């Protein structure tokens, strides 16, 4: 599952890479310190951003199983291998229907980026059960947590953010999504099945020069508010116009809250 265009993934990737929490990445690296090889499955891989972001922190010999149901994105991810050190197996799998297939076989780590806020509580519980049954460490980055700060503030900001957060809880292909509650649900569920959990903020931070991605986010938020149908169209349009004017003037700053998680079985495998 991906559901995002290659252009959007390319636009956000450098900001994602900068936002990833260093303490969480350190915990991930420490879990595999001293090993020479590792096998990873990356769920909803898109074009392979997780591999690009964390590959240097993992053992030198890596086998990546990159999983997505978007064949176009998967084709881009498939070329990331650098044999013999880094090999890539691109698999077209619907992880809602066939999660167990994605996790089948010898693996050392399960990873995902910008996925958990899109899935339902039931699907996430299923993922945790399957991961814990295999005693696999678990890295989930860039989970939206509902926080957003816009500068300069506009009169309708909080109404838009509240609408976006309600929209985030709609069906994104896995049933009613956890949205902003995803990171907490994941951390709590992993702890209950005997995992130690390290988590930390991975907020997007955009300055005045980051106008392209801010414009995409503002547009997406306005669309989400309209789709929800809980706010009148005119105030949404007026808010969107004001925010675009601030962007064009080079005065807009934006912070969007995310959380990263790394969890590992407390008992050794």
Secondary structure, 3 states (H helix, E strand, C coil): CCCCCHHHHHHHHHHHHHHCCHHHHHHHHHHCCCCCEEEEEEECCCCCHHHHHHHHHCCCEEEEEEEECCHHHHHHHHHHCECCCEEEEEEECCCCCCHHHHCCCCCCEEEEECCHHHCEHHHHHHHHHHHHHCCCEEEEEEEEEEEEEEECCCCCHHHHHHHHHHHHCCECCCCEECHHHHHHHHHHHHHHCCEEEEEEECCEEECCCCHHHHHHHHHHHHHHHHHHCCCCHHHHHHHHHHHHHHHHCCCCEEEEEEEEEEEEECCCC
